[in-house]
Amino acid sequence: GLTEIVSNSKAAESTFTLHDNVVVTANNMKLSCDRLVVVARRTGDPKATFGKWQDFKSLNATGHVRIIQGDREASGDRAEVLPSEDKVTIYDNVTIRTLDNRMVQTGAKATLYRGEMRAVIEGSARQPNRLVLPELKDLGPKKGEDKKASPAAEPTPKVEAPK
C-alpha cells in the first residue's frame, strides 16, 4: 500500500493520509477502509517536521468502511471518528449488525457512542431505516388447545350515564 504524509498550514495539527487496505486497531475498535485521513493535534516547535503528538482530532475513512466494536459491526461508504466527542458517524449505505446476525439495521446515517452499545440510525427517502430481528415466537393458541374465551374476553357490564 501507499502511505502519504501531508502537511497543512496549521502548526497545531498534522494530517496523515493513508491509502489501500488501511486497518486501524484501537482500544475496543477495529476500522478498515480504502482511504483514511488522520488529523492529529500536536505540540512543540511548529517548524519541526514531526511535532510532539498530543491526541487525535479526527479520523475520516472512505471506501468500504468497516468498523468492529465488541460484538457489533458497522459498515458504510464513509465514516468520521471524533475521539473528543466520543462518537463515530457512518454515512451512506449504512449497515449495523451483531456479529451473530441476530440483529441487522440499515439506513443512510448512523452514530455510535463510546462506552454504549447504542447506535442512532437515520433513514432517508433513498435509504429508509430498516430493522431485521429474530423471528417473534408464536403468540397464538397452541395446537389442539380449546379456544375458550379468556377472562379478559368476558363481556363488560354496560353502564349508563345518569340522566
Secondary structure, 3 states (H helix, E strand, C coil): CCEEEECCCCCCEEEEEEEEEEEEEECCEEEEEEEEEEEEEEECCCCCCCCEEEEEEEEEEEEEEEEEECCEEEEEEEEEEEHHHCEEEEEEEEEEEECCCCCEEEEEEEEEECCCCCEEEECCCCCCCEEECCCCCCCCCCCCCCCCCCHHHCCCCCCCCCC
